[in-house]
Amino acid sequence: MSESMGVKTLIIDGQELSARAGQTILEVARENEINIPTLCHMEGLSNVGACRLCLVEIKGSNKLLPACVANIHEGMEVVTNSERLKKHRRVILELLFAERNHICAVCVSNGHCELQALAQELGLTHINLPYRNPALTVDASHERFTADHNRCILCSRCVRVCAEIEGAHIWDVMGRGIDSIVITDLHEDWGSSACTRCGKCVQCCPTGALFDKSKIGSDHPKYPDFLPYLNLMREAQ
Amino acid sequence: MTIEELEQIAKSVCQENDKYDFEVNVCMDLACMSQGADRLREALEKAAGASGKNVLVRRTGCMGPCSSGPLVRVDPEENLYHHVKADNAEAIVASLGGAPVPELQCDLNDHFDRQVRVVLENAGHIDPEKIDDYISRDGYKALLTALTEMTPNGVIHRITESGLRGRGGGGYPTGLKWGTVAKAGGELKYVVCNGDEGDPGAFMDRSVMEGDPHRVIEGMAIAAYAVGASKGFIYVRAEYPVAVSRLTTAIREARRRGLLGNGICNTPFSFDVEIRLGAGAFVCGEETALLASIEGRRGTPRTRPPYPAVSGLFGKPTLLNNVETYANIAPIVRNGGKWFANMGSERSKGTKVFALTGKITNTGLVEVPMGIKLREIIEVIGGGVPGGHTFKAVQTGGPSGGCIPAEMLDLGVSYDALMAVGSIMGSGGMIVMDDTSCMVNVAKFFVEFCKTESCGKCIPCRAGTAQMHTLLTRICEGKGTMEDLDLLISLCETIKETSLCGLGMTAPNPVLSTIKYFHNEYIEHIVHKRCPAGVCNIEAPVAVSAEVLA
């Protein structure tokens, strides 16, 4: 009996699939190359179901379920890409783009940003919602890394990786609602926090909110030696 | 403690009370206290002492019509006095045994006659800080009956039979919830009481905790017995200091009487309760956020399943009910499930306490049978809209609810009926609005509340409520366009369907319901740049002369 083996069968987007009991919808979908967009999910970290991009429809229920945390069950019929879901995903992305200052052209992560990639994937060419343009800070106090809150989407991957993997729990969320920000220690500068400088948070950050200073510099090598040379040549004329 | 001992205590309280010829009950609920009930009680005691009459001055919980406070009821005549000042104390004491004081008498017969009091049966009749007062009105009898005569399954059966549904707003069948927790495995289970009443304009749970704290504790103890829990937490918001202090006293007294603690009433059942204070976050009324807060973590909701019934507080099976739900338990156990099921409507049984506020004559607490028409609550019990204004809408369910227009006043109040018209029962706040209220502005007010109280975890609620607020502000300022309105509606749909918890899912309700029932007010603001109620400050469009344009 398939039940006792712990194997379940289900349908995702019309495809009949088998999966192990206890797997999430997202795991099964990805194993079978069915794409469900995610932002807060990251393999290796706990799931929080916060970004709501992975919501899917389950036949027989009007409620949308987050694929990253919803477990599969026998005979389940999942739809991952209906017009209703596409609309919601676009609005959620619009909300994210309008929430803070996401200006791709001047962002360090331009070209390798998960938010940008998702927008391209969903064909989001413009934002209808009013931009909020909040005045947010950039914390460059750390010798190796920078936190630019203008680019943060509060996915909490940095919080989770620091607590769950590094075991340092330097990052956490402060404030409520639209005023929430990620902070280091008890809202101290990142540079003077108890950060172990492992850099895991930077690698997990989906946008340009956390970045490595050295990588920025290497893209733009500068050669100031030209100046004395230039002056010397001019004097010689 | 046995039932006989309880009866003995009840008897001695009655004998004690019989020594007095008159009882003067002073409402010491927060509303009356804030109007000087404290000084009034002192003055009454002083006057009673000086008069030589045999008078018992008793502090009680909420009597109901808060706007008429401070309230005093003189028994056995049942004369209710309103707006009583400390200066009136002597007149009241002097009138005892004679004619009542005419200028203080209030005629609230219509207000009281239509009410059915189950949850509030003791409010206004007992001293909330005296456990014996509670015992004298059948207090803890239900607990002892359950412990000595009923099986845990029997208790759950009785609750299921009653048809009681969660009074926190969701309306989940209480018996079903109890059954699920009872079936969950594990030695350690918890019973939690949600006293984090955060809706603007709602104060039912506060009044129950302040006026009859033992009722909540007894309900929790019965629940613990039914589901097999041994530890309980009452989560109360810190903004309710009087409730906290009365609950603390009640827990202490119950322990002293052996009604909480190890081996209650010589049975193997042990149960104790602790109080946890909320730090003022509305979202902590959501069950998973509340549990996180009790655990000492940031109060943010998590995805469900697993439901708290399976994995709740500290990962253990947890029964979580609202204050008013627990307050209904003892009478159901005492009187039977059928008795309760006989009250109310088809799918919503029993009574519901509502906090009537806003543009209404009798502001205060009312308890009515489910199924009663909104019109009856507002026009008869509430005394209608004062000041010659006309009724416009009633908002039920706090910031998560919708606005119900005058045409729908004949709606019978029940979970399903309110849901069908785009509102919710919620915890029981009822805010009445008249023609001086601008519905767009009302929607903006509630959205602003949700925006401020959003925890920020999920995007639709965090950024969505902020965007709704921006769009509504534009419309209120006369700067909105029809495109903004379409955008707002589309945004509302996404927030409603995609938010992580109930706060976000219901935050668009005030907007959607006002757009549905008061569409013309939105049009007036957007197209004609005027606020029909005169609330919104819309600047007159600057007249541009043809000369300038040329």
Interface residues (C-beta under 8 A of the other chain):
Chain A: V48 G49 A50 C51 R52 L55 L64 P66 V69 N71 R84 K87 H88 V91 I92 L95 L96 A98 E99 N128 L129 P130 R132 I153 L154 S156 D172 V173 G175 R176 G177 I178 D179 S180
Chain B: A281 R298 R302 T303 P305 K451 T452 E453 S454 C455 G456 K457 C458 I459 P460 C461 R462 A463 G464 T465 A466 Q467 T470 L471 L487 S490 L491 T494 E497 T498 S499 L500
